[in-house]
């Protein structure tokens, strides 16, 4: 892709777009916004493919892609807030655990996975956004539609609960 190989880009899109769309929809119920964020993300990936350091720098293409998408989603929420339109509520949490949750718990596994599984969903969401997705407090607040103080409180409660569960 860094050399302008359109087939490589198409393969990346084919492999990652379903996964990315699901992750974005879990954070935003507005299909139009999700579509715009996906378009902006893949355009940014195409333009910046040469700047990706790769696994030599300890990163993965999927992680890089998600970082770009998460930042674009935050930007989209900010644009919408700037135009005084309230963002639609985040998609409701399904009763059954999502595939992402199961994969997370399976990947982490052991005591840490068990402790994550026992966290309240609202604490787990904040922990996932801040630790796994690498979002700041402000970005997490925008994505989850919460005040920054609430995000900080939930992050602290999640860390305390994890510390107690793993002690």
Secondary structure, 3 states (H helix, E strand, C coil): CCCCCHHHHHHHHHHHHHHHHHHHHHHCCCHHHHHHHHHHHHHHHHHHHHHCCCHHHCCCHHHHHHHHHHHHHHHHHHHHHHCCCCCCCCCCCCCCCCHHHHHHHHHHCHHHHHHHHHCCHHHHHHHHHHHHCCCCHHHHHHHHCCCHHHHHHHHHHHHHHHHHHHC
